[in-house]
């Protein structure tokens, strides 16, 4: 995905992808639940997630530290600029905070989670999608390339360690699942060369077989947690 321009979710996507990216169904269910109105996309980049949330019938807010990304994401709703260590929202003011592949770029993820806790209302939801180093290819790749699209990787996680971090931040963990053993490698290619998307159904079938045996080596995970009432 090119974060140097405004982006819209679903462009150039094969529907087969949803079979190996399970968090989409969960986020839609959570966001469309009663009381989930004030939604913040934490680290919104160029607005890809925000555009999807609007497809769910929600009107999200965005937040990012890079000015150009803030400008692009504003296509999809109000966007604010600032650091993830100092979220510019009052205490108990948000229903859901969504963080996708952002926490590992923050030098102090524990403090970032404290800020998330502060801004969520009692009963509010943290929806976290992250890369984890349970997959050895991720570990090797980060040693060779310690940044992604210009953003440094400052906080490596394992699936177990990330769950423990969320619990230590006083959230109640509701759902946690690993996914994508190999498919995460494939899915970056159609972002560069759109014509390759026609091969996605084949790689989806490969991933479905691999994950049956090697789920514990998945490179990605999602967690759903609540701030206690």
N, C-alpha and C positions, 0 to 999 in steps of 0.2 A: 504494500500500500504506500502510495506517495503522499507523505504528510506535508508536502510543499504546495498543496493546492486543496481547495475544499473537496471533501469526499462524502459519498452517500453510501450507506449500507446496502448491500445486495447487488450493486452494480457488478456485472460480469461474474456472478456466482452461480455455480451449479447447485441445485437443491440437494444433491447427494451429500454435500458437506455437512448438513445438519445431522446426519447419522453418526458422525464421529466427533461432533462438537456439542456435547450434551448440555452445556450450560445455557444455551439459548432458550430452551424450553423452560428451564427453571427461572431465568430472569424475567421472562414474559409473565409467568404465573405470579411471581412476587410483585412485579411492578403494577400489574392490573388488579391487585388485591385492594380492598377498600382501605382508604387512609394513606395510600402511597401517592401523594401529590407532589411533595417538595423533594425532587430527585436531583442529586448533584453527581455529575460525571467528573470525578477527581482525576486530573491529568487527561483532559479530553482530547488533546492533540488537535487534529483538524476537524473533529466533529463526527467521526464515523459512528461511534456509539450513540451520540445524541440523535443522529438521523434515524437510527433504529428505534430508539425510545419513542420518538415522535410517531413512528409507524405503529407502536403499541397504544397510541392515543394519549401519551403523556407529553408534558412540556418541560423538559429538563433544563437545568442550569449547567453550565460548564465552568471548568476551572483549570488553568494551565499556567506554567511559568514562562513559556516561550511566546513573545509578543506576536510573531507571525501566525502561530497556531491559534492563538486567541482570536485573531482577526478572521481566520478561515472558519473556525467553529461557530462564530457569531451568525453564520448563515442559518444555523439550526436553533438558535435561541440565545438568551442572555449568557454571556461568558465573562468571567472575572479573571484577573491576573494576580499571581502571587505564589508564595512558597507553600508546599504541602506541610511545612512545619508550623504554619501560621494561617490556617484557613480563615478567610474573611467573612465568616458567618457567626451569628450569635449562638450562645449555648442553647441546646435543645430545639434547634430551629429547622432541622431537616428530617424527613421521613426515611430516606434511603441514600446512602453514599455508595457509589459504584466505582471500583478501582480495578482497571484492567491493565496488567503488565506495566505498572507504574511504580509499585512499592519498591522493587529492586533497584530503581534508579535513585532512591532517596537515601542519603547517608545515615539517617537516624530513623529507621522504620518504626521503632517503638514509640518515639515521640509523635510520628505521623498518626499512628493508631490512637494515641491519646487525644489528638486533635479531632479525629473522626468521632471518637467517643463523646467528646465535649459537644460537638455540633449536632449529633443525633438526638432526637427526642427519646424518652423512655419507650421501649418497644420498637425503636427504629432499627433498620436493617443495614448491615455492612455486606455488600456483595463483592467478593474479591476474586479476581482471576489472575493467576500468576504462573510464571515459569519456575520450575524447580529442578534442582541438580541431581535428582534421583536418576536421571538419564545421563549416562557417561558422555554422550556426544555433546550435551549442553556444557558439561564441565570442561571438556577439552576445547570446545569452541570458544568459551569465554576466556580461556587462557591465551588463545591465539588472537581473539578479537574482543577486548574488554569493554567495548561500547557497542551500542546499537543505534544506527541512524544518528550518530553524533552524541547520544546520551550514554554516559558511563554507567556500568553495572557496579553499584556500590554496596549492595546487600544481597548476597547469594542465599537461597533458601533450599531446604529439603521439604518434602510434603509434611513429614512429621513435625519438623521444626516450625513451619509456618502455622500449623494448627496450634501448637503450644504457644506461639507468640500471640495469636488472637485470643486464646483463653487467658493468658497472663494479662492482657489488656482489659480483662473483666467482661469480655463478650461471652455470650452463651452460643456455642457452636451448634448449628442445626444440621448442616449438610456439608460434606467434604468428599470430593471425588477427584481422582486422577484421570487423565485422558491424554491421548495423542502420543504414542510411542515413536512413530516415524512420520506421521502425516504432517506434523509441524514443519518438517523440512520441505515437503512437497508444496505446502500451501503458500510459501513465499515466492515460488516461481511464477504462477499466473499473475501475481501482483506486478511483476516486471514485464511479462510477455502474455498478454491477455489470451492469445490463441491457444495457450497451453491448458486453459480451463476445461477444454473439451476432454482432456485426459483425466480429469479429477475423478469421475466415477470409478475408473480402474484403480486408482490409488486409494480410494475409499474402501474398496473391497480388500485390498492388501492390508490396510490398517485394521479393518475389522477382524481379520484373522490373527494379526500380530498381537493386538491388545488382549485377545482371549488368553494368551499365555504369558505376556510380559507387561501387564498393566502396572506393576510396581516400578517399572522403569519408564513410566510416562514422563514426558517433559513438561506437561502443563497440568494445572489443577484449578478447581474453583471451590470457594468456601462461602457459605451463607451463615451469617451470625447475627444475633440480636443483642441490642443493649437492653438489659433487664428492665422490666416495668418499675 
